[in-house]
């Protein structure tokens, strides 16, 4: 493909993407395929000779799109939003076209410096402590764009681990590192993202999951008791991960209370705001910054809720040297003359090679402005509130957790199997897609506002899918219960058999079997 052909095909691809996003509502939200479907449709070996553009795009339409889960569909309400905008798509196109790998300032000065500027812009937009921003005079803070929140948590935990081990080595200079490492303990809420536990596994440190309160929030006193217990055992607490906007229910931990304990005990406090952290660009959500004077590091994902396409997770640290001391490896082939006066982001991340991700932020922020991004956040919150109102008006349903951001956790009243059946039916319909959460053993459905331009019509359509399937689930339950009641009555008259199994089924469906259990049903 030469330059002329590229220009032509690029225009065609732009048209294809535009049509796809325009007509996406015509697709099923989730595909009707089974594992291995693509292997049966595509050749088992690579082509020996070049194939035409037309042939490739034909296969995209015939084999790829039928197997896609359509995250930009108005009926997609699973997980959290996948950021998407034409501005971000074009920026990614430019990044790929420039074709640079910016692991150091020398490898691409513009790439490095735009990244630094963007994390400073974002930090100021969100009201983060100035000590964490890269352009604060005399400060040690800074920020970096990682590939995911998982990477952010991992590198911060590794930095905290290195700091803790260095401090322990000063106290126990003759002790082996592996012995000291075995004493380190990381703490996080039972509602924290699974990536925090994975980070602890990778860092090879002990971990403690802390219980939450009635609002699914982890409190300072809970941490204090856990830390005191571990210290009495001879262990060394070193790292705490708080969350603002947990994955399951969007709860916010008590950052201020946790921070006080961390300050007293010299623990590294990291805050994961992958989804809800985006809301900090809106002044009405700045209360979430309470306690950030104690925070050593913070991350959030613009690729979730700021119209930026994946991947783009931004992280700040109060002490950049604590991070780079843990991650720096400096072979001669990566050294350059300006090391002392510039940032080499390879020393802030796990990978060496790095994409020009900051272009996406630059394009999106400039093309929408802070006010446009604020309006985007607020529109999602408004649609979540609209959905909450619909649920609360229907006596068959209940809501768990507080609705603060763009997520609503709801369920059918009654046993878990009713809500499980409802979710299964919704997802099988292809008209909507949601995923579950378990809140202290209670099964709930997560309704996340994900569409780039959500409307009341979208919410109403999804609510229609939910209620129509709920009617089917409840009708099916009544049919089953009626059969069980008849069987119970039959066996009650004929005492030759004990209807223990039937009683179990009735109990499972929360139906009291015709008054008190008769003596014949007791073992």
Protein Blocks (a to p, Z undefined) as FASTA:
>chain_A
ZZklmmmmmmmmmmmmmmmmmmmmmpcfbdcddehklmmmpcfbdcfbdcdfklmmmmmm
mmmmmmpccfkbckbcghiaddddfklmmmmmmmmmnopacfbfklommlmmmmmmmmmm
mmmmnopafklpmklghiabdcdddfbfklmmmmmmmmmmmmmmmmmmmmmmmbcfklmm
mmpccdddfkbcfklmmmmmmnopacddddddfkopacfklmmmmmmmmmmnopacfbdc
ddehifklopacdfklmmmmmmmnopacdddfkkmmmmmmpmklmmmmgoklmpmbdcdd
fklmnopacdddddddfblmlmmmmmgccdfklgcfklmmcccfklmcfblbdcdfklmm
mmmmmmnojmlmmmmmmmmmmmmmmmmmmmmmpmkbccedjdfblcdcdddedjfklmmm
mmmmmmmnopaccddddeehiacdddddfbfbdcfklmmmmmmmmmmmmmmmmmmmmmmm
mmmmmmmmmmmmmmmbccklmmmmmmmnopaeeiaadfklpZZ
